[in-house]
Amino acid sequence: MLRDFQCLRTEIASPCSTSMRLSMSVFVVVGAGPVGRETARLLAADGHEVRLVSRSGTAADGSVIPVALDARDGDGLAGVSIGAEAVFMCAMAPYTKWPTDFPPIMEGVAEAAEKLRARLIVLGNVYGYGSEAPSPLTAAVPLAPTSIKGRVRTAMWERALAAKVPALEVRASDYLGNGAGSIFTLMTLPSLLAGMPATVSGDLDALHAWTFTKDVARTLVAASRYSGEWGRAFLVPSQHASVRSLSVRFAKLAGIAAPDLRVLSEEDLEALGREDELMRELPEMAYLYRRPCIVDASDTERLLGVSASSLDTMIEDTLRKD
């Protein structure tokens, strides 16, 4: 660990404002990617004590306590999370290793939440709905995964539901935002911004839901305050645009030439997969881009008070260079 828990407890217990400390809630965020860091920042900005757990001990900002720990260690995670009211499961496994790496992370986080008797809020996505799901998607649509990754995500949610503590899942579509990783940001955007022909998988003109990482964090925080019945999911409010129109908007806001988009065939995808480990993961999820993928998050807006940021805000944040 970056610091042992005894040191962490000393830092938490000291100094100044005992009365303020007693009025705070303690939250633990597992995973220090773009969503985890923003979730921790929002909670800390509300005056709560926040511990951000990752293997590297990444810091979010000065008011968040970073903890270096492998979340697969449920006992260790419970030990550094003493006093937590809720645990946010925002950890991300490598995209190429979801079947092997995600289950033990989810198990460790669920075990820790159970030991702490803390509420469990899981960051998920729409993969579990499967290729035959209706569009628009609602949170009430049954999970029916048709991909390996969808089955992994479904199993993670089932483990959360089986936990002896209240659980909620927040489901996102493809990410936009600074540091966001999605098929579009990994496969299409780098070439587009370099002024080169950009490759796309699927229908260029099918509407697709794009989810802002900061909106995901806002939804997670709002979900943690939900006073209704738990054991349910919320979809993150998103914006909808075709890959073509999104690419054109990126080019305009970046001040570069209109994009030259090239649609990849299934054979092209398979050929790329033989050369690149990450590209090998794309064919099974390509169905998301072959037809409209529309998210109806109206119940999230109504029950949690969260709405989607504008598409331009998402794009500008994606283009931002730290």
Disulfide bonds with the S-S distance in Angstrom:
none
